[in-house]
Amino acid sequence: MSEITESMDEWLRPPADEKYVLRLYITGMTPNSRRAVENIKNICEQHLQGRYELVVIDIFQQPTLAEGEQIIAAPTLIKQLPHPLRRLIGDMSNTEKVLLGLDLRKQD
């Protein structure tokens, strides 16, 4: 990788102390929803300890919130901050893909 590309990667990556604001939209307590909640909590504790706010929103109980975010599948994780906004769909079991989506890992 060139020096310029490496410098750009460092510049684009959020600072290590930046707070993450995450919203996880689920559908009740289905097995898939439970896995997504457990997986994202584990990922956050391992990689963002003390630097994140995670809100779990059940779209059955709060459908207007899901509508406002245009949620079409669940579970869906939305990274609101730091920018850019990202959406990840699924049970968050692929840790590497989640870390890439949260900009915590650079793509090779």
N, C-alpha and C positions, 0 to 999 in steps of 0.2 A: 504494500500500500504506500502511496506517495505521502510525503510530508504534508502537502496541502490537504489531502483527503483526511489524514489523521487529525490535523488541526481543525478542519471543519467538523468532524465527528465530535471532538471535544467541545467545540463551540455550541453545537446543536444539542448536546446532552444536557439535561437539567442539572443544576448544581446539587451536590450531595445532600444539602440541608433543605432543599425545596420541599414544601408540603404537597402531597397528592390528595386530590379530592376525587373520590370514586363513588359511583352509584351502581349497585347491582340490582337489576330487575329480575325477579323470579316469579314463578306461577305456583303459589301455594307451597306446601312442603313435600313436593314430589321428590323421588330419589335424585333426579337430575338437579333440582333446585338445592337440595341439601348438600350434594357433592360440590356444586358451584360455590356455595357459601363457605363450606369447609376449606376448599382449595384456595379461594382468594384470601381468606383470613390467614391461612398458613403462609402463602406467598408474601402477603403484606408484613406479617410478623418477621419473616426471615430477611426480607429485602428492604423494607421501609419502616422498620421499628421506630415508633414515635414520630413518624413523619407523614402520617396518612389519616384521612377521615373516610371511613367506609360506611355508607348508608345502604341497607338492604331494603328494597321496596317490593312488596308483593302486589303484582298488578291486579290480582283479584280483589284486594282490599282497597287499592288506590288506583283505579283505572285512569283517572284524569292525569295523573303524573306520567303514566306510560304513554298516554295519548300525546301529551305535550312534548315528549322526547321522541315520538314516532317509533316506538318499540314495536317491531313486527315479529320478533322471535324472543324466546326466553329460555334459559338465562342470557341476559345481555349485561355486560359490564361497560360503563361509560367512564372514561377518564376525563374529567372536566378540567382539572388543573394538574400539573402544569400543561400549558399548551404545547402541541396541538391537541385538540379534542380527538379521542380515539374511542372506537366501539369494538368490543370483542364479544363474540357469540359462542355459547357452549358452556360446558361444566367446568371450565378453567383447569382441566386436568393436564393439559400440555403446558407445563411450567415454562419451558423455553419460549413458546409462542406468546404466552402471557407477558413474560418479561420483555420480549421484543415490542409487544403492543403498548406496554407501559413506558417504553423508551429506557428501560433499565439494562438492556443488553444491546450492543450494536450488531447489526447484521453482517455476516461474513461475506 
